[in-house]
């Protein structure tokens, strides 16, 4: 397989992620669904939260299955579930059916589809891990930017049900097309002239952990917490961007709606830029910088009474939000090897689902209790400052396989793992 061919696989993976990332355009369905069926805003919002929660567990399952079947079959199944779940959402006339169709079936397709390009491309690009995972998940971040205006136009012209059906059919075709190119590289594949650098020279250079060995190290749990904390901060902003802008910078709802597109750009750009930067300065340093930066940004955000300043601060926070998703797959592969990164990072994505429930709930509850967003911003700023301790403590694990099959995790536990 040549360098040219691996880039074809990369383009196909990005195409898949763009279709999957349309889930972030869910907010455009909120008002039409409430008006059409009389559901409350919280009921409609839960369909999105459920989809993200299911995504995490489905990513783990997809990573496990990929080890036996390869990525292509998982991608095909993802297309059927995600596209089919979206089509069924158009025929849901009860909120329970909406949850089953979009949240469970569609969410399962999202998770299976999300992990395929990430796990596959890491193995094709050991020389550009940060950059390639950043490119792959940048497509996911950009999905809403492309989908939102199309969905808005369809909602106006054909209504809610038909919009879901049309988009679901498009998702099915696009993910099937991209998934058809997914395949693993030959065992031991390295691109011509590849030499590991000081920045990415970690345990993954010579060792591939199994899932059991990975879960026997404290580093996996530290990475899970790192992703959870970073995602909690960003998704709190995503969930409240418009009302926050209206309250803090005193703009109209129409003006605040412009933040949706800006946030999508930041989310997608951050996944690429921070991931690329992590190839240069290291993954730990990137998360340390993102946590410290967000601590300052959240403190400033509560006092950004000019909409331009508010938008800039929100944009920078969402750059960091996207950066966590762009950098973490490469971080996991650095520490635990690329061979089983699908299941290892797939399970780690449960942090995304947990944050999708915790972040929006935290900011909403504090807002209700205090009557303003300043208290919530101050709390998140403190959490981000404290979070910077985690990357400082991280160090790469290593395996020592002893006679008889026992395994010791150096830099983790001193207990043998069988």
N, C-alpha and C positions, 0 to 999 in steps of 0.2 A: 504494500500500500504506500503510495507516494505522498509527499507533503501536500501536493495539489488535492489528492483525494481526501485527505483528512480535513481539509478546509471545506470540501463539499459536505462532509458529515457535520461540520460545525455550523454551516449555513442552514442545513436542514434542522438541526437542534434549535437554533435561534428562531426559526419559523414556527416550530412547535410551541416554543415558550411565548411567542407573541399571541398565539391563539389562546393558550392557557391563561395568560395574564389578563385577558379580558374580564376575568372575575373581579378585578379592581374597579371596573366600571359599574359595579352593582348599584352605586348611589343613584344612577340615572333611572333605575327602576322603582326607587322608593316611593315617590309621589304617585306615579301611574298605578302601582299595585294597591296603594292605600285607597285611591279614588275608585278604582275599578271594583275591588272586592270588599272594601270597608275594613281591611286589616289595619292594625295600629303600626306606627313607625317601628316600635320595638319588635313586633312580630316579624315584620319584613326584614329588619336588620339581622335578626337571629339566623335567617337563612344563609346570609353571608358568613356570619361567625361559625355556623355549623360546617359550612363547606371548608373553611380554613382549618377547623379542628380535625375533620375527617382527612383532609389533605396530609397532615402530619403522619397519621397512622398508616394511610395508604402508601405514602412514600417509603416507609419502613418495609411494608409488605412487598412493594415493587422491587426494592433493593434486594430482598431475599430471593424473590423469584428470578431476578435477572441472573443470579449466579447459576441457575439451572437451565434457564430457557434462552438466555441472551436478551438484549434490549429490544429487539424488533417486535417480538410477540407482546411484550408489556406495553409498547407504544400503541400497537393495534387495539389492545383491550382498553387502554386509556382513551383513545379516540371514540370508541363505542360508548363508554360510560359517560364521558364528559359531554360529547355531542348529544347522546341520547337523553341524559339527565336534563340538559338545557331544553331540548324539545319537549320533554314531558312537563317541565316547569310551565310551559305555555298552555298546557292542558290542565293545570292544577287549579281547581276551583275551591279548594280548602287549604288552609295554612299548613295542615299536617301533610298534605300531598306535596305542597311546595317544599317543605323540609326534606321529605323523602327523595323527591326528584332532584332538586338543585343541591340541597345540603349533603345528602348521603350518596346518591348515585353520581351526581356531578362532582362532588368533593372527592369521591374515590377515584374518578377519572383524572381529576386535577393532580392528586398525589402521585398516582402511577406515572402520569405523563411528565410531571415536574422532575422526578428523580432520573428519568432515562437520559436526557441530554447531559445533565450534570455529571452523573457517574460515568457515562461513556466518554465524554470529551476529556475528562481528567486523565483517562488512560491513554488517549491519543496525543495529549499535549503535556508530557512531563516537563518540557522545557518552558512552558508558559502557563502554568497551573492557574495562577491568579487571574491573568488576563482572559483565559478561555472560559473559566467559570463566570467571570464578570460579564463577558459577552453573552454567554448563554442565559444567565438570569436577568441581564439587562433587557432582553427581549420580553421577559415576563413583566418587568416594570413598565415597559412601553406599551404593553397590550391595551391598557385602559385608555391611553392617549389616542390610539387609533380607533378603538371600539366605541368610545363614548359618543362622538359626533354621529357615527353611523347608527348607533342605537337610538339616539335622540331623534334622528330623521325618520327612522322606521316607526318609532312609537307614535309620532305625529301622523304618519301616513297610513299605517296598517293596524295600529293598536298593540296592546301588550302581548296577547297570545301569539299572534303571527310574528312579532319581533323575536320572541324566544325561539320559535320554530325555525325562522330563517337563520338566526345566529347559530343555533345548535347544529343545523345542517352544515354551515360554513366551518364551524369548529371541527366537526367530524371529518370533513374532507381535508382540511389543512393539517390536522394532527396525523391523519393516516398518511398523507403525502410526505411529511417530514419524517415520520416514524419508519417509513419504508427504507430510509437510508441508514438507520441506526444499526451498527454492528460493533463488536469489540475488536480491538487490535490483536494481533498475534501475541502470545505469551512472551514477555520480555521485550516488547517493542520499545525502541527508542528512535527518535528522529535522527537523521544524519548530523553528525557533529555535536550532538548533545552532550554537555558536561554539567554536572550538578554544581551550583554556585554555593558560596558560603551562606547566603540567605536562605536557600531552600534545602540545604544539606541537613536533613533531620533523619529520624528513624526510618522514614519511608524510603530512603535511598537504598536500604538493604533489607528491610523487613516489611512484611505484610501481616498485620494482626487479623485474627479471626474476630467475629462479633463477640464471642465469649471472652476472648482475651482483652478486647477493647473495654468491655463492661467491667472487667476486673481492675481497670486503672482509674485513678481519680481524675485523670485529665479529661476523659470523655464527659464526665459530669460537670467539670469546670467549663468546658466548651459549650455544653448545653445551657448552663447558667448565663454565659457570656452572650449567646444568641438570644436567649429569653429577655435579658435586660435591655439589650439594644433594640430588639423588636418592640418591647413594651413601650418604650419612649416614642418611637416613630408612629406606631399604630394608634397611640393616644391622640396624636395630632391629626392623623388621617380621619379618625372617627368624629372629630369636633372642629375641623378646620373652619368651616363656614360660620357657625355660631360664635366661635372664638374671635374670628376676624371682625364680626359685627360688633361684639361687645367691647373688645379692646381697642380697635382702631376706628370704631364708629362709622362703618361703611354700610351700604345697603346690601341686601341679600344678593342682588344681581351682581354687584361688584365682587362680593366675597366668593361667588360661584366660580370666578376666574381662577381661584386657587386650585381647583380640581386638576386643571390641565397643568399648572405649574408644579404641583405635587407629583404628578405622573412623570414629568420630565426629570425632576430631581431623583425620584425613586429609580428610574432606569439609568440615569447618568451615574448615580452613586455606585450602583452595582458594578459598573465597568471601571470607573476612575479609581475607587479605593482598592478594588481587586488588583488592578494593574500596579498601583502604588505598593501593594503588599509584596509584589515580586521584587521590588527594589529595596524596601526597608524592613520587610518581615511582617508576618501576620500579627504577632503580639503587639508590635509597635503601632500598627494601624488601629487595632481596637483600643489601645491606650489613648491614642490621639482622639479617636471618635468619642470616647466617653468624656474626656476632659473638655473637648470642644462643646459637646452637647450640654454639659453642666453650665457653661457660661451662656450658651444660647437660650436655654430655658429660663434662666434668670432674667435675661434681657427681654424675652418674648412677652412677659406679663406687662411690660412697660412700653411696648412698641405701639404708641398711639397713632403713628403715621402708617398708613396701609403699605406703603412701599417698603418701609423698614420691617414691618410685620411679615410681609411676603418674603423678603430676603432671609430673615431668620428661619422661617418655616422651610424655605427651600434648602438651607444648609442642614437643618435637622433631618430632612428627608433624604438628603445626600448620604448622611450617616446611616439612616435606616436601610437604604438600598445597599450601602457598603457592607453591612453585616452579612447580607445574603450573598453578595458577590465574593466575599473573602472567606467565609466559613467553610465552604466545600473544599477549598484548597488547604485550609488550616487542618481539617480533618484528615485529608490525604497525606499531608506532611507528617502528621503525628502517627497515623495508623496504617499508612500505605494505601495505594490506589486500588488494589485487587478487589477488596470487599467494601469499598467506600460507599457503594449504593445502599447497603443495609446499615452501615455505620452512620452515615450522614442522614439517611432516610429516617432512622429512629430519632436522630437529633432534631429533625424538623417538627417533632411534637412540641418543641419549645415555641414554635411559631403559632400553633393552635392555642397553646396555653396563654401566650401573650395577647392573642386576638380576643380572648375572653377577659383577661386581667386588665390590660391597658385602658380600653374604652370604659370599663366598669369603674376603674380607679378615678379617672378624670371626671366622669359623670357624677359619681358619688360625692367627691370633694366639692365640685361645683354646686351641687344641690345643698350640701351642708353649709357652705360658706357664702353662697350667693354670688360668687365671682370665680374667675379662673386663676387668679394670682396664687392662691394657696396650692392648687394642683401643680402649677408650674414650679413653685418653690420646692415642693416635695420631689418632683421628678428630677430637678436640678441636683438635689442632695443625693438621690439614688444614683444618678450618673457619676457624681464625684466619688461615691463609695465604690461604685462598680469598677473604677479604674484600678482598684487593688487586684482584681482577678487576673487580668493579663500580666501584671507584674509577678504573680506567683507561678504562672504557667511555665513548665519546662517539658521538653520532649520525653516521652516514655521510651523504653527499649526492652526488648525481650531477650531473656537468656534461657534457651531450651537446654534442659539438663538431661543426663542419661536416664532412661526409663520413661521419657515423655513428659516429665514435670516441667513446668514453665515458671520462671520468676520474672516479675515485672520490675526492672530497674527503674528507679525514679517514680515508682507507684507504690505498690504494696511489697512487703517482703515475704508474703505468704505464697507458697507454690499454688499454681492453678493447674488442674488436671483436665 
